[in-house]
Amino acid sequence: MNHAPAATPLTGDAGNIIEVVHLGKTFGTNPVLRDIDFKVQKGEVVSIIGSSGSGKSTLLRCINLLETPTSGDILHHGESILRGSHRVSDYRTHVGMVFQQFNLFNNMNVLDNCLVGQIRVLGRKPDEARQKALAYLEKVGMAQFMNAKPRQLSGGQKQRAAIARALAMEPEILLFDEPTSALDPEMVGEVLKVMRDLANSGLTMLVVTHEMQFAREVSNRVVFMDKGVIVEDDSPDVIFNAPRQERTRIFLDRILERN
Amino acid sequence: MATLPENFWGWVLFVIRQYGPLFLTGARNTLLIAITGTAAGFLIGLLVAIVRTIPLKPSTPLTVRGLVRFAQFLLTVYIEVFRGTPMIVQAMVLYYGSSQLLGWDLSAILAGILIVSINTGAYMAEIIRGGIDSIDRGQTEAAQAIGMNHIKTMVYVILPQAIRNILPATGNELVVNIKDTSVLNVISVTELFFMSKSAAGTYMRYFEVFFVTSVIYLILTFTVTRLLRLLEKKLDGPDNYTIMGSQTTPDGMIHVHHGDGNLAIRGKWGGQA
């Protein structure tokens, strides 16, 4: 059977917010992602787990095009974002990102961090933008600190402000890249609580995390990655209680034993 | 006929009284050239640095890539040439060259401003590029992640931080320029050094005149340095911030003074307590 010529853009199911098709990524000659296939539907909370170097952060960064995939495709509502006339900056306004290192804009206070994208990228009116920013800051418990500069905040506060900044753009899906890994242990809880609330409110989320309890209790689906491939993609119940793959079991044994 | 002074301080007072207006005009021209030249040089440097930091991806069309590469090459040549030759020589070449080759009849002051601008631009380009490079990569990624393109990322996120970081180096450039405009006397720009030389020649009092000249240079550079420090402070913003009211105390405001650990509580809550 012949495949369609490569020039024809792939089209997938428009119901999937994100669909990753045969994605590959190499740094130099080193393959970090190999033949990745997976999708995220509206309203899903998907956790990606795996040891360091398994490629999970790279996968997330590919989805937001902070890394350019070497092969394969990424579909947004069934349309390729790598081919054709898709505007990268347009696409990114629909796909929010929360970073491990927060990356709040250091030259702005918390409120302006939540305003700049709305006003300068989405073109919202300042009044409307301010209203939305305050609503989302309230949601993450940071409205009181709207006048503070990033350098005046704790790690947990910074991360909550960064989540509000991403939410203010009202994306269809929010990507979290190990959002609690850079935090002091006593601050992990406040950020996870915000993320739980967001998940419960129906936000579509894709979370790269080392927090197994969060992955288990909050996600609809858990993806286990190892050495650049998806080993297992299933419900948290199956992954944590009855993994089908030997590698998943070994990883979880090691992680859970440590705790 | 007035008697001439007999000692050093006498001569100092004498030249100040005699040539005060000359010194003032010289100082004014020096400041004019140095400040305009540094400001223009800063803008040149900014543009050069932005072009030199355009990221080129394999996905960029070949023609665009070629064009950008070529522009970047020309700018590198500009930087190397103007950093690699003395300003006094640049002044001669540009002033006499523009008249001989292009038939321009530049006024000396305008030529001076032009030379200082182009020269400073070459240095500022490297200083600003360093400032841009020093900003954490995460800032760029966060800006891109909310949909900003290269220009918006630069204008709203990177440059405000980079410019703040390079202010001390920019201040250095201004101070250097205030002093180095003195080389423009070779093309007869009526700046402070040129004026001093004329003043000194009349009575052959080089020591006293140039003593006064150095004091004036010092006053200029010292004042400019202090003003720049103030600007740095202002750009850093206040060290304190205000925690707005919470649900339990809607009108409460807590002013947090960063550094001294003091809290000042205001509003309904603070008033009634």
Interface residues (C-beta under 8 A of the other chain):
Chain A: N64 L66 T68 S89 D90 R92 T93 G96 M97 F99 Q101 F102 N103 L104 F105 N106 N107 N109 V116 G117 R120 V121 L122 A143 Q144 F145 M146 N147 A148 K149 Q152 A162 R165 A166 M169
Chain B: K57 P58 S59 D136 G138 Q139 E141 A142 A143 Q144 A145 I146 G147 M148 N149 K152 Y156 V157 P160 Q161 R164 G237 Y241 T242 I243 M244 G245 S246 V256 H258
